[in-house]
Amino acid sequence: MRPIARYVEAAEMSIAQLAQTAELDEKLVKAIVAGNYNPSPLERQRLAAALGVETAEISWGHAVPVEYMRGNGPQSGRPT
Protein backbone atom coordinates (compact mmCIF):
# COMPACT_ATOMS: atom_id res chain seq x y z
CA MET A 1 0.00 0.00 0.00
CA ARG A 2 1.49 3.31 -1.14
CA PRO A 3 0.30 6.92 -1.17
CA ILE A 4 -1.45 8.08 -4.32
CA ALA A 5 1.42 10.47 -5.12
CA ARG A 6 3.71 7.47 -5.70
CA TYR A 7 1.25 5.94 -8.17
CA VAL A 8 0.98 9.25 -10.01
CA GLU A 9 4.79 9.43 -10.28
CA ALA A 10 5.01 5.81 -11.46
CA ALA A 11 2.35 6.44 -14.12
CA GLU A 12 4.23 9.59 -15.20
CA MET A 13 0.97 11.55 -15.20
CA SER A 14 0.49 15.20 -14.41
CA ILE A 15 -2.21 16.31 -11.99
CA ALA A 16 -4.11 17.78 -14.96
CA GLN A 17 -3.96 14.49 -16.87
CA LEU A 18 -5.10 12.52 -13.83
CA ALA A 19 -7.96 14.93 -13.18
CA GLN A 20 -9.09 14.74 -16.80
CA THR A 21 -8.90 10.94 -16.91
CA ALA A 22 -10.71 10.57 -13.57
CA GLU A 23 -13.25 13.26 -14.55
CA LEU A 24 -12.61 15.25 -11.37
CA ASP A 25 -11.74 18.88 -10.71
CA GLU A 26 -8.01 19.57 -10.98
CA LYS A 27 -7.86 21.50 -7.68
CA LEU A 28 -9.52 18.58 -5.90
CA VAL A 29 -7.08 16.05 -7.39
CA LYS A 30 -4.15 18.26 -6.44
CA ALA A 31 -5.36 18.39 -2.82
CA ILE A 32 -5.88 14.61 -2.73
CA VAL A 33 -2.42 13.86 -4.16
CA ALA A 34 -0.83 16.33 -1.71
CA GLY A 35 -2.57 14.56 1.19
CA ASN A 36 -4.64 17.59 2.16
CA TYR A 37 -8.06 16.06 1.35
CA ASN A 38 -9.57 12.67 2.05
CA PRO A 39 -11.55 11.62 -1.05
CA SER A 40 -15.02 10.10 -1.08
CA PRO A 41 -15.47 6.46 -2.14
CA LEU A 42 -16.56 7.54 -5.65
CA GLU A 43 -13.54 9.83 -6.00
CA ARG A 44 -11.29 6.98 -4.84
CA GLN A 45 -12.76 4.64 -7.46
CA ARG A 46 -12.28 7.18 -10.25
CA LEU A 47 -8.69 7.96 -9.29
CA ALA A 48 -7.71 4.32 -8.86
CA ALA A 49 -9.27 3.43 -12.23
CA ALA A 50 -7.43 6.32 -13.90
CA LEU A 51 -4.16 5.00 -12.45
CA GLY A 52 -4.96 1.37 -13.30
CA VAL A 53 -4.83 0.06 -9.73
CA GLU A 54 -7.32 -1.19 -7.14
CA THR A 55 -8.59 1.28 -4.53
CA ALA A 56 -7.30 -1.00 -1.75
CA GLU A 57 -3.73 -0.64 -3.06
CA ILE A 58 -3.66 3.11 -2.36
CA SER A 59 -3.33 4.66 1.09
CA TRP A 60 -5.80 7.53 1.21
CA GLY A 61 -5.04 9.11 4.58
CA HIS A 62 -4.03 12.68 5.27
CA ALA A 63 -0.32 13.38 4.93
CA VAL A 64 -0.45 16.79 6.57
CA PRO A 65 -0.72 16.69 10.38
CA VAL A 66 -3.20 18.92 12.17
CA GLU A 67 -1.19 21.20 14.44
CA TYR A 68 -3.92 22.99 16.35
CA MET A 69 -7.62 23.78 16.33
CA ARG A 70 -9.31 27.08 17.01
CA GLY A 71 -12.84 27.90 17.97
CA ASN A 72 -15.32 27.50 20.74
CA GLY A 73 -15.68 24.33 22.70
CA PRO A 74 -14.35 22.61 25.80
CA GLN A 75 -10.76 23.46 24.97
CA SER A 76 -11.49 27.19 25.20
CA GLY A 77 -13.72 27.01 28.26
CA ARG A 78 -16.87 27.94 26.31
CA PRO A 79 -19.80 25.69 25.48
CA THR A 80 -20.40 24.92 21.81
SULBEL-V303133 format. One record per pair of residues at least 4 apart in sequence whose C-alpha atoms are under 6 Angstrom apart, sorted by the first residue. I is the first residue (numbers start at 0). GAP is how many residues later the second one is. D is the distance in Angstrom with one decimal. If there is no record, write none. Layout:
# SULBEL-V303133
I_GAP_D, I_GAP_D
This chain:
# SULBEL-V303133
0_56_4.9, 0_57_5.4, 0_58_5.8, 1_56_5.3, 1_57_5.5, 2_55_5.6, 2_56_4.8, 3_29_5.9, 3_54_5.8, 4_28_5.2, 7_5_5.7, 12_4_6.0, 15_10_5.9, 17_4_6.0, 18_4_5.7, 18_5_5.0, 18_7_5.1, 18_10_6.0, 20_29_5.7, 21_24_5.0, 21_25_5.4, 21_28_5.4, 30_5_5.1, 30_6_5.5, 31_4_5.9, 31_5_4.9, 34_27_4.7, 34_28_4.5, 35_26_5.8, 38_4_5.6, 38_5_6.0, 47_4_6.0, 47_5_5.2, 47_6_5.8, 47_7_5.4, 71_4_5.9, 71_6_5.8, 71_8_5.8, 72_5_5.2, 72_6_5.2, 72_7_4.8, 73_4_5.9
